[in-house]
Amino acid sequence: MQEPVATLDGWYCLDLWWKMDWPSFQKQDAEAQRREVDQFKQMLAQFETNEEAGKGSWYLFDVSGHKGDLGLILYRETLDELNEIENRLAKLPLSAFMTKAGSFVSIGESGTYSGKPKTERGWGYVSRAVKPKLPKKPYVCFYPMSKTRIPDANWYTLPFEQRQAYMKDHGKIGRSFGGRVLPFITGAMGLDDHEWGVLLLADDPLVFKKIIEAMRYAEASAVYGDFPYFITGTYLPAEDLDHFFLDGWEVSKPKPGARHTLEGEIIPAGADEPVSSSSDASASASSTASAAGASHHE
């Protein structure tokens, strides 16, 4: 049997994401919609109060892609508190239009491959990592991961020193992204289907691709890492909830006799060609896009 690594553990963490039944929600009258959103906002206000008291943290986000519409990350001192919150969320009237698309249960974790902290400053860093106050960065990426247990690639049969060396290289890559991405690691062995959860927060979503791409070449990931899925999204502050839930698309109506082209342009009655409402703006936007593309590829 190989020597296991000790972990420093903190608050329990619950990641949730839902799909919204928008057609059913929008069939309600405006007063009912408003009431349900306000009740949800009241619960979020309680999360904020709890966070300010140093008893947990939270992050609400708009999920990108087909995996969901709304996501929530919660930290609390106990699993009991997370279960209570989950049940309270399920009892909100708004939940009738929210179908749970996924969840992940874990606990804040810091590994000790580089040893335990030896200074007060070091212990403070660990405490902020496993009992965090999540920064409300504009972009979020969450993914679970496990270490492989297959012939010729079983992480748990490697000697401690070899795992330690691999994780040192892995950590070196992560530190090279310092200031551009904030990582929060949680352990999930015995709590969920995968072994860890990784939360990344950043000001630029491109950094998610860059850091994960770089780490894929480290042996700890290239040979021994398993990454089943990724959830990304944008931070959703409470003041934007009305827009998220209540604002709909406004369809412009052409004047009588006008018609639409397949490209969506409006041809006024009696005209043969589409009319551009802002040719200068379009040219400017085209030039800006070209410049941005060139800059990106440089």
SVG drawing of the C-alpha trace seen along z (x, -y; Angstrom):
<svg xmlns="http://www.w3.org/2000/svg" viewBox="-52 -57 62 60">
<polyline fill="none" stroke="black" stroke-width="0.4" points="0.0,0.0 1.3,-3.4 1.3,-6.4 -1.8,-8.6 -1.5,-12.4 -3.0,-14.2 -5.6,-16.9 -6.6,-20.1 -10.4,-20.4 -12.7,-23.3 -16.4,-24.1 -18.7,-21.9 -19.6,-22.9 -22.7,-22.4 -22.7,-23.1 -26.2,-23.2 -27.4,-24.0 -30.9,-24.1 -32.7,-24.3 -35.5,-26.8 -39.0,-26.0 -39.2,-29.4 -42.4,-28.8 -44.4,-27.8 -42.8,-30.6 -43.7,-33.2 -47.4,-32.0 -47.9,-33.5 -49.1,-37.0 -46.5,-39.6 -47.5,-40.0 -46.9,-36.3 -43.6,-36.3 -42.5,-39.4 -43.6,-37.8 -41.6,-34.6 -38.4,-36.4 -38.7,-38.7 -39.0,-35.6 -35.8,-34.2 -34.0,-37.5 -34.9,-37.5 -33.2,-34.1 -30.1,-35.4 -30.1,-38.4 -29.9,-35.9 -26.9,-34.3 -25.2,-37.7 -25.8,-38.3 -24.4,-34.9 -21.3,-35.6 -20.7,-39.0 -20.8,-37.3 -18.0,-34.9 -20.2,-31.8 -20.2,-30.7 -20.1,-32.0 -22.1,-31.9 -21.8,-32.6 -24.8,-32.7 -24.2,-32.5 -25.8,-32.3 -24.8,-28.9 -23.5,-28.9 -24.7,-26.2 -27.2,-23.3 -26.2,-22.0 -28.3,-24.5 -29.6,-28.0 -28.9,-29.0 -26.1,-27.9 -25.3,-28.3 -22.2,-27.5 -22.6,-27.4 -20.2,-27.0 -21.3,-26.3 -19.8,-25.0 -21.8,-21.8 -23.5,-19.5 -26.7,-19.9 -26.8,-23.6 -26.4,-22.8 -29.2,-20.3 -31.5,-22.8 -30.8,-25.4 -31.3,-22.9 -34.7,-22.0 -35.7,-25.6 -34.8,-26.4 -36.9,-23.4 -39.9,-24.9 -39.8,-28.3 -42.6,-28.9 -40.0,-29.7 -38.7,-26.1 -41.8,-24.9 -40.1,-26.2 -36.6,-25.0 -35.5,-21.4 -32.2,-20.4 -29.7,-19.5 -26.8,-18.6 -25.1,-18.9 -21.8,-18.2 -21.2,-17.7 -17.7,-18.2 -15.6,-19.9 -13.0,-22.6 -9.6,-20.9 -5.9,-21.8 -3.4,-19.0 -0.1,-18.7 2.3,-17.3 4.4,-20.4 4.0,-20.0 1.8,-21.7 2.1,-25.5 4.8,-26.6 3.8,-30.2 0.7,-32.2 0.6,-33.6 0.7,-30.2 -2.2,-29.0 -4.1,-32.1 -3.7,-31.2 -5.0,-27.7 -8.0,-29.0 -9.0,-31.4 -8.7,-28.5 -10.9,-26.0 -13.2,-28.5 -13.4,-31.1 -15.3,-34.3 -15.8,-33.7 -14.8,-36.8 -17.6,-37.8 -15.5,-37.6 -17.4,-37.9 -16.6,-34.5 -16.8,-31.0 -15.7,-27.5 -16.4,-24.4 -15.4,-20.8 -15.1,-17.6 -12.0,-15.4 -10.6,-12.1 -7.3,-10.3 -7.2,-7.2 -7.1,-3.6 -6.4,-1.6 -3.5,0.8 -0.3,-1.1 -1.9,-4.4 -3.1,-3.9 -2.4,-7.0 -2.9,-5.3 -0.2,-2.7 2.5,-5.3 5.0,-6.0 4.3,-9.1 7.6,-10.8 6.6,-10.3 3.1,-11.7 4.7,-14.6 7.0,-15.4 4.1,-15.2 2.0,-17.6 4.9,-20.0 5.1,-20.3 1.3,-20.7 1.4,-23.4 4.2,-25.3 1.9,-25.6 -1.0,-26.8 1.2,-29.5 2.3,-30.8 -1.4,-31.9 -1.4,-33.8 -3.4,-37.0 -5.3,-35.8 -7.4,-33.0 -8.5,-32.2 -8.8,-28.4 -10.7,-26.8 -10.3,-23.0 -12.8,-20.8 -12.5,-17.1 -15.4,-14.7 -14.2,-11.2 -17.1,-9.4 -19.3,-12.5 -19.9,-12.4 -19.2,-10.4 -15.9,-12.1 -12.9,-12.8 -12.4,-16.5 -14.2,-19.7 -12.3,-22.5 -13.7,-26.1 -12.0,-28.7 -13.0,-32.4 -11.5,-35.0 -11.9,-38.4 -11.5,-36.8 -13.0,-33.4 -10.1,-32.7 -7.9,-32.0 -9.9,-28.9 -8.9,-27.4 -5.3,-28.5 -4.7,-27.1 -6.4,-23.8 -4.7,-23.4 -1.3,-24.0 -2.0,-21.6 -3.0,-18.8 0.7,-18.4 1.7,-17.8 1.9,-14.1 -0.4,-14.4 -3.2,-15.3 -1.9,-13.8 -1.6,-10.3 -3.5,-10.2 -6.3,-12.8 -10.0,-12.2 -12.2,-15.2 -15.8,-14.2 -17.4,-17.6 -17.1,-21.3 -19.6,-24.0 -19.0,-27.6 -20.9,-30.8 -21.1,-34.4 -21.7,-35.9 -25.3,-36.9 -25.5,-39.7 -28.8,-40.1 -29.4,-43.5 -29.5,-41.6 -32.1,-39.0 -35.0,-41.1 -33.3,-41.2 -32.5,-37.5 -36.0,-36.3 -38.4,-39.0 -37.0,-40.7 -38.1,-39.2 -37.2,-39.7 -38.6,-42.7 -39.4,-42.0 -39.4,-45.1 -42.5,-45.4 -42.0,-46.6 -44.3,-49.4 -47.3,-48.4 -46.1,-47.2 -42.5,-46.6 -41.0,-43.1 -38.1,-41.3 -35.1,-39.7 -33.8,-36.3 -30.9,-38.2 -33.4,-40.0 -33.1,-43.4 -36.2,-45.5 -37.1,-46.6 -39.5,-49.6 -42.6,-49.6 -41.7,-50.6 -37.9,-50.0 -36.0,-47.3 -32.9,-47.1 -32.5,-46.7 -31.9,-50.0 -29.0,-50.1 -29.9,-52.2 -26.3,-52.8 -23.8,-52.2 -21.0,-54.1 -21.5,-52.1 -21.5,-48.9 -18.3,-49.8 -16.7,-50.8 -17.9,-47.5 -16.4,-45.5 -13.1,-47.3 -13.0,-46.8 -13.8,-43.1 -11.0,-42.7 -8.6,-44.4 -9.6,-42.3 -9.2,-39.1 -5.7,-40.1 -4.7,-41.0 -6.0,-37.7 -4.1,-35.7 -0.9,-37.6"/>
</svg>
